[in-house]
Amino acid sequence: MGVIQSERTLSNFLAYLDGLRARGAVHFDDKIKAWHVLDYQDALQVLTDASAFSSDVEPLAPKQEDFDLFKKGNFVRADDPVHRRLRSLVSRAFTPKMIADLEPRITEVTHQLLDDADAGGDQWDLIEQLGYPLPFIVIAEMLGIPVTDRAFVRRLSDTFFEVHNVDPEQSLDSLGESAVDNVAPLLRELNLHLLEFVRERRKHPADDLTSKLLAVEDDGVTLDDEETVGFLGLLLLAGHVTATSTLGNTVLALHENPEVWDQLRADPTLIPAAVEESMRYRPPFPRLGRQAKKDVVIGGQPIPAGSFVLAWLTTANRDETVFTDPNKFDIHRGPNPHLTFGKGMHFCLGAPLARLEVRIAMRMLMDRYKEIRVRDDVPVNLRNPWAMIGVNKLPIEVTKA
């Protein structure tokens, strides 16, 4: 398999993380001015103890109007009571039943995309033809956003994730400066685009999630336009890219472990377990940031109030005290309590949708093709794993069943 950007490979990334672990499961990094938390139980404490750790890292970010607008409805970066209010309102519209009811449409879109890919021959790119468009079309339709906006949002999304944390030893101050220079213009474009769309939907409601979000209320409280923009932006950026990365990562893991393809074909009921193991093995988001609200002890290390903490999902998911033979891709692993979607009150609201999309796509790939091979004559293009673990391009060759 040809891979470009060799410094971005998973093995090199894991070697970097092994170097961090050698300095201690919990330790302060003088270069980036933050605490690394690398083991499972310690990371779990950071993610679940909302009394000690804040998800609102605004004090560490520069004050800037585009970030402020995007943040209003982004409950991922909010603490209670703001988080509880926003998530409660959103959850009334973004329901488990609504997600489950999407299965026929996800199946239909997957079928159409695979037909289009096959029309071009037996060699095509998994991300370009399926991994990216599938979750974006589903989310765009769900929100009522025209699919014609796909290229616009993809440009913003790809740039957004690439400009974040590209240097593992970059200080927080320089990251903040970089965000103002590189991310703020992207958010401004997205915010203005979505705000116009939300205002139109408020005037002319339709049968879509955006209209439901604008209509839902809790004790007379509703989402305002800016809060709705924040949630839509979160869903468009983080929502589709999680499923895109997981599908690409799953096919990549199966290419690396070809015997698993045979196991899945023999027993397709193992597909959900394979997707979960892929999420553990290559979590799309490698780490989550928190800020200590008070003096706290993690892994025996006293962490002062106000400190920035990085909970590494990648290493937590490979903690040998929780996962037997953690560096092995094992679809029979059970239980598999990975932290890829977070834990506690900030557990990813979109996790059920991402799981559903990837499971359906994997099932249909195996139904349609008797062989899916990652090509070795065209390079695989990996994302920067310090920002996101995934694949930008995954050229494959298929053989019809």
C-alpha positions in Angstrom: 0.0 0.0 0.0 1.5 3.3 -1.0 1.2 6.0 1.6 2.2 9.7 1.2 2.9 12.1 4.1 4.7 9.3 5.9 5.1 11.4 9.0 1.3 11.1 9.4 1.1 7.3 9.6 -0.6 5.7 12.5 2.6 3.8 13.5 4.6 7.1 13.7 1.8 8.7 15.7 1.6 5.8 18.1 5.4 6.0 18.5 5.1 9.7 19.5 2.4 8.8 22.0 4.6 6.0 23.4 7.2 8.7 24.0 4.7 10.7 25.9 3.7 7.7 28.1 7.3 7.1 28.9 7.3 10.5 30.6 4.4 9.4 32.8 0.7 8.5 32.4 -0.1 12.1 33.6 2.5 14.8 33.1 2.9 18.5 32.3 4.3 19.5 28.9 6.4 22.6 29.2 6.4 23.2 25.4 2.6 23.3 24.9 1.8 24.4 28.5 -0.7 21.6 29.1 -1.1 18.3 31.0 -1.1 15.0 29.0 -3.5 12.4 30.4 -2.8 9.1 28.7 -4.3 6.1 30.6 -7.9 4.9 30.4 -9.0 5.5 34.0 -7.4 8.9 34.2 -8.9 10.0 30.9 -12.2 8.7 32.0 -12.0 10.8 35.1 -11.2 13.9 33.1 -14.2 13.2 30.7 -16.8 12.4 33.4 -15.9 14.7 36.4 -17.7 17.8 35.3 -17.3 19.3 38.7 -13.5 19.4 38.3 -13.0 19.8 34.5 -14.7 22.3 32.2 -15.4 21.7 28.5 -15.5 25.5 28.1 -12.0 26.3 27.1 -12.8 29.8 26.0 -10.3 31.4 28.4 -7.6 29.6 26.5 -8.8 30.9 23.1 -8.6 34.4 21.8 -11.8 36.5 22.0 -13.1 36.8 18.5 -16.6 37.4 17.2 -16.7 34.5 14.7 -15.8 32.0 17.4 -18.3 33.6 19.8 -21.1 33.2 17.3 -20.2 29.6 16.5 -19.9 28.8 20.2 -23.5 29.9 21.1 -25.2 26.6 20.2 -22.1 24.4 20.4 -23.0 22.6 23.6 -19.9 20.4 23.2 -17.9 23.4 24.5 -20.4 24.4 27.2 -20.8 23.5 30.9 -24.0 23.2 32.9 -26.5 24.8 33.1 -25.9 26.1 29.5 -25.0 22.6 28.3 -28.1 21.0 29.9 -30.4 23.6 28.4 -29.0 23.4 24.9 -28.7 19.6 24.8 -32.2 19.2 26.2 -33.7 21.4 23.5 -31.7 19.7 20.7 -32.5 16.2 22.0 -36.2 16.9 21.7 -35.7 17.3 17.9 -32.7 15.0 17.3 -34.3 11.9 18.6 -33.3 8.2 18.5 -36.4 7.4 16.5 -35.6 10.1 14.0 -32.2 8.5 13.5 -33.5 5.0 13.2 -36.1 6.1 10.7 -33.2 7.3 8.4 -32.1 3.7 7.7 -34.1 3.3 4.5 -32.8 6.6 3.2 -29.2 5.9 4.2 -29.5 2.5 2.3 -30.9 4.3 -0.7 -28.2 6.9 -0.8 -25.5 4.3 -0.4 -26.9 2.2 -3.3 -27.0 5.3 -5.5 -23.4 6.3 -4.6 -22.1 2.8 -5.3 -23.9 2.7 -8.6 -22.2 5.9 -9.6 -18.8 4.6 -8.5 -19.3 1.4 -10.4 -20.2 3.3 -13.5 -16.6 4.6 -13.6 -15.1 1.1 -13.5 -13.7 -1.2 -10.8 -11.1 1.3 -9.5 -12.3 4.3 -7.5 -11.7 6.3 -4.3 -13.7 5.2 -1.3 -13.7 8.6 0.4 -14.5 10.6 -2.7 -17.3 8.3 -3.9 -18.8 7.1 -0.7 -17.1 8.0 2.6 -17.6 11.7 2.2 -20.8 12.2 0.3 -22.9 9.6 2.2 -22.9 11.3 5.7 -23.0 14.7 4.2 -26.0 14.0 2.0 -27.8 12.4 5.0 -27.1 15.4 7.3 -27.8 18.0 4.6 -31.2 16.4 3.8 -32.0 16.0 7.5 -31.3 19.7 8.1 -33.0 20.8 4.9 -29.7 22.3 3.6 -29.4 22.0 -0.2 -27.0 19.3 -1.3 -25.6 21.9 -3.7 -23.8 23.4 -0.7 -21.7 20.2 -0.4 -18.5 21.6 -2.0 -18.7 24.8 0.1 -19.1 23.0 3.4 -16.5 20.4 2.5 -13.9 23.0 1.8 -14.6 24.6 5.1 -14.6 21.3 7.0 -11.4 20.0 5.4 -9.5 23.2 6.1 -11.0 23.5 9.6 -9.6 20.2 10.7 -6.3 20.5 8.9 -5.4 23.9 10.5 -6.1 22.6 14.1 -3.2 21.3 16.2 -1.0 20.3 13.2 2.2 20.6 15.4 2.2 18.3 18.5 4.6 20.6 20.2 3.0 23.9 19.3 2.2 26.1 22.4 -1.4 27.0 23.3 -0.6 30.7 22.6 0.5 30.1 19.1 -2.4 27.8 18.5 -4.7 30.6 19.5 -3.0 33.0 17.1 -3.2 30.4 14.3 -6.9 29.9 15.0 -7.6 33.6 14.5 -5.6 33.7 11.3 -6.8 30.5 9.7 -10.0 29.3 11.4 -11.9 32.5 12.0 -12.4 33.3 8.3 -13.8 29.8 7.7 -16.2 30.2 10.6 -17.3 33.6 9.4 -18.3 32.1 6.0 -20.1 29.2 7.6 -21.9 31.4 10.2 -23.2 33.9 7.7 -24.3 31.1 5.3 -26.1 29.2 8.1 -27.6 32.3 9.7 -29.2 33.3 6.4 -30.6 29.7 6.1 -31.9 29.6 9.6 -33.7 33.0 9.3 -35.3 31.7 6.1 -36.5 28.6 7.8 -37.9 30.6 10.7 -40.0 32.5 8.2 -40.9 29.5 6.1 -40.7 26.2 8.2 -40.4 22.9 6.4 -40.4 19.2 7.3 -36.7 19.1 8.4 -34.6 19.1 11.6 -33.8 22.8 11.3 -37.5 23.7 11.5 -38.0 21.3 14.3 -35.1 22.9 16.3 -36.6 26.3 15.8 -40.0 25.1 17.0 -39.0 23.0 20.0 -39.3 24.5 23.5 -38.7 23.6 27.1 -40.7 25.5 29.7 -41.2 28.2 27.2 -37.5 28.5 26.3 -36.5 28.0 22.7 -33.3 28.2 20.6 -32.5 31.5 19.1 -31.1 31.9 15.6 -27.5 32.1 16.7 -27.8 29.0 18.9 -29.3 27.1 16.1 -26.5 28.2 13.8 -24.0 26.8 16.4 -25.6 23.4 16.5 -26.0 23.2 12.7 -22.3 24.1 12.3 -21.3 21.5 14.8 -23.4 18.8 13.1 -22.1 19.8 9.6 -18.4 19.9 10.6 -18.0 17.2 13.2 -21.0 15.1 12.3 -20.2 14.1 8.8 -16.4 13.9 9.3 -16.7 11.3 12.1 -18.6 8.9 9.8 -16.3 9.6 6.9 -13.2 8.8 9.0 -14.7 5.7 10.5 -15.7 4.2 7.2 -12.2 4.8 5.7 -10.5 3.6 8.9 -12.6 0.4 8.9 -11.7 -0.5 5.3 -8.1 0.4 6.0 -8.0 -1.9 9.1 -9.6 -4.7 7.1 -7.0 -4.3 4.4 -4.3 -4.6 7.1 -6.1 -7.7 8.5 -7.5 -9.5 5.4 -8.6 -12.5 7.5 -11.3 -10.3 9.1 -12.9 -9.7 5.7 -13.5 -13.5 5.5 -15.0 -13.5 9.0 -17.4 -10.7 8.2 -18.5 -12.4 5.0 -19.1 -15.6 6.8 -21.0 -13.8 9.6 -22.3 -10.3 8.7 -23.7 -9.9 12.2 -20.1 -9.2 13.2 -20.2 -5.9 11.2 -21.2 -3.8 14.3 -18.4 -5.2 16.3 -15.9 -4.5 13.5 -17.1 -0.9 13.4 -16.7 -0.6 17.1 -13.2 -2.1 17.0 -12.3 0.3 14.2 -13.4 3.2 16.4 -11.2 2.0 19.2 -8.3 1.2 17.0 -8.3 4.5 15.1 -10.5 7.1 17.0 -11.2 9.9 14.6 -10.6 12.5 17.2 -7.3 11.6 18.9 -7.8 13.7 22.1 -10.2 16.0 23.9 -9.3 19.2 25.7 -10.6 20.2 29.2 -9.7 22.9 31.7 -9.3 22.3 35.4 -11.9 24.2 37.4 -10.2 23.6 40.6 -7.1 22.0 42.0 -7.4 18.3 41.3 -5.4 15.1 41.5 -5.2 12.8 38.4 -3.1 9.7 38.4 -1.3 10.9 41.5 -0.4 14.2 39.9 -1.7 17.5 41.4 -3.1 19.6 38.6 -3.7 23.3 39.5 -6.9 25.1 38.8 -6.9 26.8 35.4 -4.6 24.2 33.8 -5.4 22.9 30.3 -5.7 19.1 30.1 -5.5 16.8 27.1 -7.3 13.5 27.5 -5.8 11.2 24.9 -8.5 8.9 23.5 -5.9 7.2 21.3 -3.8 5.9 24.2 -6.8 5.3 26.5 -8.3 3.0 23.8 -5.0 1.1 23.9 -4.6 0.8 27.6 -3.5 -2.8 28.3 -5.1 -2.8 31.7 -8.5 -2.4 29.9 -8.0 -3.9 26.5 -6.2 -7.3 26.1 -3.6 -7.2 23.3 -4.6 -3.5 22.6 -2.5 -3.1 19.5 -4.3 -6.0 17.8 -7.4 -5.3 15.6 -9.8 -7.8 17.2 -13.5 -7.7 16.2 -14.2 -10.4 18.8 -13.1 -8.1 21.6 -15.7 -7.9 24.3 -16.5 -5.8 26.1 -15.1 -2.9 24.1 -15.6 0.2 26.3 -13.6 2.6 24.1 -13.8 6.3 24.7 -14.0 7.4 21.1 -17.3 9.2 21.5 -16.4 10.6 24.9 -18.2 9.7 28.1 -20.5 11.3 30.6 -22.7 14.3 29.9 -20.8 15.2 26.7 -21.1 11.7 25.1 -21.5 12.4 21.4 -25.1 13.1 20.5 -24.5 12.0 16.9 -22.8 8.7 17.7 -25.9 6.6 16.8 -26.1 8.2 13.4 -22.4 7.7 12.6 -22.6 4.1 13.7 -25.7 3.5 11.6 -24.2 5.1 8.5 -21.0 3.1 8.7 -22.7 -0.2 9.5 -25.1 0.2 6.5 -22.2 1.2 4.2 -20.1 -1.8 5.3 -22.9 -4.2 4.8 -23.7 -3.0 1.3 -20.0 -3.0 0.3 -19.8 -6.7 1.3 -23.1 -7.5 -0.4 -22.0 -5.9 -3.7 -18.3 -6.9 -3.9 -16.6 -10.2 -3.3 -13.3 -8.4 -3.0 -12.3 -4.9 -2.0 -8.6 -4.2 -2.3 -6.7 -1.1 -1.3 -4.5 -0.3 -4.3 -0.8 -0.4 -3.9 -0.1 1.6 -7.2 -1.8 4.8 -6.0 -0.8 6.5 -2.7 -3.2 6.5 0.2 -3.5 10.1 1.6 -3.8 10.2 5.3 -5.0 13.0 7.5 -2.7 14.5 10.1 -3.3 12.2 13.1 -2.4 15.0 15.6 -5.6 16.7 14.3 -7.7 13.8 13.2 -7.1 10.1 12.5 -8.6 9.4 9.1 -8.0 9.1 5.3 -8.4 11.9 2.8 -8.1 9.5 -0.2 -8.4 5.7 -0.2 -8.0 4.3 -3.7 -9.6 0.8 -4.0 -10.2 -1.9 -6.6 -13.4 -3.9 -6.4 -14.6 -7.2 -7.8 -18.3 -7.6 -8.1 -20.0 -10.4 -6.2 
